[in-house]
Amino acid sequence: MLEPIRKDFYIEHPSVRNRSNEEVSQFRESAEITVKGDNVPNPIQFFEEGNFPPYVMEGIRRQGYSQPTPIQAQGWPIALSGRDLVAIAQTGSGKTLGYILPAIVHIIHQPHLSSGDGPIVLILAPTRELAQQIQEVANCFGESAAVRNSCIFGGAPKGPQAHDLERGIEICIATPGRLIDFLERGTTNLRRCTYLVLDEADRMLDMGFEPQIRKIIEQIRPDRQVLMWSATWPKEVRALAEDFLTDYAHLNIGSLTLSANHNITQIIDVCQEYEKDSKLCRLLQEIGTEKENKTIIFVETKRKVDDITRNIRRDGWQAVSIHGDKNQQERDHVLQEFRSGRAPILVATDVAARGLDVDDVKYVINFDYPSSSEDYIHRIGRTGRRRQTGTAYAFFTSHNMKHAGDLIEVLREAGQNVNPRLSEMAEMAKAGNFGRNGKRFGSSIGGGVERGIGRRTTNDSRGRGGGSIRGRGLPRGGSSFQASSNIYSGSGDYTNYSTVKPNTSLGQNTVYGYSTQKNYGQSAAPQNYGGGDNYGNGYSYRGATY
């Protein structure tokens, strides 16, 4: 039979108790706090109202925190009350402190560990970087309370980690795979675990950790306290919460829809794939004038990380890179160089999109748009942290068309302007014209409209193939060819360069597009190669190409 455990340590401060329902509602509204559940305690507004032990308050003062973040203000009373909690908030919300401080209070009210006991608090995280950053916070506040911790993750020697587990620790911060390895070896156990944290639960499920998470939770006593922290609330996370949380409070910070940090200016550059390298070069020249401006560049593959890092170093930039093939020593060195500012540019795959806790990142560049808008939000959330402002750029090509609609929702929710070309892409995607790997792209939409990246070649007066007009074309009834730039920023900047009127149209259509033009000499009436077939960028159909 299990010994009963105590989980409720919350003592409501008189100031909190005396606030009227109207005052509480006004505070929640101003802090964008939405909370659901039975008998949810009121939020605190000042650290002193949390009734934390003196050594915790000393740590807060030492770190220079001025007031609780919204997730801490509402999350601490819930967690200290022993309730299960689902907390949904953007990155940089202060969630780590939101569960570390209640964890320390929980630990000091439990019996001391005996020989052979496992941890009292278990924190599961998706990546080693996030696990290490959680450990830094645990070190800051646990030392004065004599609370020991260890960080357990793959890619590092098992010996030191096993030694920590065997000597006894109150807090275990772990990635699921390495922890299961130690559990199966008998290096540790979860018999004493009464406080479980799932940090970035959505990311862990995205990475395929659900079987491991379930296997771990099944080894923890059923009356444990569980706190689940996530940036999104998809059905997979909801299912996990329903299976393992009891009578939980649901806390949401910010919009209830998919949302990005409103302190971030988002600039979407709709372009062609081959343009991205030159655009990155120009962008770095613009934003890299101040060396202290830390910048993260996200790309799709490990190979591309290495290629881009090599290229921008060749251009004179101090840059480092991180991806899944880096060993732990290399990763630690890279993050140290980036944090210190010695290398202010970090090129990364999504391994660093979550859990990379660097407060002063000024810019995020999505060289390759991610596979979902959720990942986009997490990537750009590396800037604009701790209520600072930041700027996020994204190169968006036809390959990403299926994400256009979701991205527009994210932009509008954050009060950003929407590039008209992005809106066009969203309409095309809605009609089923995706244009990648052989999928349909450019079928007629609403009266035979076709869109694409096309090339038209003309002959000059001497018979030479001299001129070309390249552009994102969408043939419509009419008689002109419009060419303009392809950058539309959050500030509303839009540039129109030129208008070209060809003498010949395709199928009584006029070609509108965003393009540049080159024309040499006096040209005769333009002629289209291939009977009107345009070509370019690999996605061809009769009349235009995307």
Secondary structure as UniProt FT lines:
FT   HELIX           14..17
FT   HELIX           21..30
FT   TURN            31..32
FT   STRAND          33..36
FT   TURN            38..39
FT   HELIX           47..50
FT   HELIX           54..63
FT   HELIX           70..80
FT   TURN            81..82
FT   STRAND          85..88
FT   TURN            91..92
FT   HELIX           95..108
FT   TURN            115..116
FT   STRAND          121..124
FT   HELIX           128..142
FT   HELIX           143..145
FT   STRAND          149..152
FT   TURN            154..155
FT   HELIX           158..167
FT   STRAND          171..174
FT   HELIX           176..185
FT   TURN            191..192
FT   STRAND          195..199
FT   HELIX           201..206
FT   TURN            207..208
FT   HELIX           210..217
FT   TURN            218..219
FT   TURN            222..223
FT   STRAND          225..230
FT   HELIX           235..244
FT   STRAND          249..253
FT   TURN            262..263
FT   STRAND          264..270
FT   HELIX           273..275
FT   HELIX           276..287
FT   TURN            288..289
FT   TURN            291..292
FT   STRAND          294..298
FT   HELIX           302..314
FT   TURN            315..316
FT   STRAND          319..322
FT   TURN            324..325
FT   HELIX           328..340
FT   STRAND          345..348
FT   HELIX           350..352
FT   TURN            359..360
FT   STRAND          361..366
FT   HELIX           373..380
FT   TURN            381..382
FT   HELIX           385..387
FT   STRAND          390..396
FT   HELIX           398..403
FT   HELIX           404..413
FT   TURN            414..415
FT   HELIX           420..430
FT   TURN            431..432
FT   TURN            437..438
FT   TURN            446..448
FT   STRAND          452..460
FT   TURN            461..462
FT   STRAND          465..477
FT   STRAND          481..483
FT   STRAND          487..488
FT   TURN            490..491
FT   STRAND          498..500
FT   TURN            507..508
FT   STRAND          509..518
FT   HELIX           529..532
FT   TURN            537..538
FT   STRAND          540..541
FT   TURN            542..543
FT   STRAND          544..545
//
